[in-house]
Amino acid sequence: MVNESDVMPSATTQNFMIKDVWASNMEEEFKVIRKLTQTYNYVAMDTEFPGVVARPIGEFRSSADFQYQLTRCNVDLLKIIQLGITFFNDDGETPGPFATWQFNFKFSLTEDMYAQDSIDLLQNSGIQFKLHEDEGIDVSDFAELLTTSGLVLNDQINWLSFHSGYDFGYLLKLLTNTKLPEEETDFFDLLRIFFPKIYDVKYLMKSCKSLKGGLQAVADKLQLERHGPQHQAGSDSLLTGSTFFKMKEMYFEDNIDEDKYCGHLYGLGASYVQNGINTNSVNGGSPTQHNQNNNNNMENCSSTTPSSTPTSSSVTMTTAAANTTTVITMSSSS
């Protein structure tokens, strides 16, 4: 049962408690979340994932094409570690006593693939991987509850994010229980089905000339206070939502043009081209395109950084649709 006090609004700066969710309490927390979606229709989101371990190799139609394939390659290979969501109403107020839910997924440092530098960063931020291995949420159980929560497949929910191609890639992967589409256009078609309204704060910054850099730099510029540790999904989602509403007030006169800004992800699709990146044909692996691209067959992936996989120094996967083999070479864990 959800008490009325669970969904009373409060000032964003005063209510910042973050609720950790594990396998044991996930169903109970979704009961609260279902209630919140009726009143709090802005959902800020962030994920933590185990880095970038591979890149596509071959000829690509454009830099934008390479960018999507880089994301697709890594999302298909890796597992999500955390998801943070924070609720806001139309006025930027958050519910109490909790505004933020931090979902902790099952992840094993001895069995799952990762980039070591990303794991080091997450451990330094306080993520406890032993708990993720022992008490983490199964993604299929989470996907079932998320699908029926009212958060997705709902054009009344406004999703807020920051530079979120990977974030939504992981969410689509778990919601569909399949790999990401080969073509970026199909990815965006699928994205619009599950998440009809998205505002990427990094994309909004294109119209705010004085705002530059990452989330923390923008929040500092806007004099916003962080609550919780940086590089954990709950705290990052709360700061993302607070940043959105502050930008909306200061730069958009509380009126963001849906036709102009809704549905764009910074770094993917049209936004990648509009940000001045050269879109001529490129070879995969060019150091200047730290992005992803679409080679229809995605013939090969190579390692980008020293990565860890528990049992072997290489991983081979088959792309069923194209009937091709993708080889990711990486150092084995020691």
Disulfide bonds with the S-S distance in Angstrom:
Cys73-Cys301 2.12
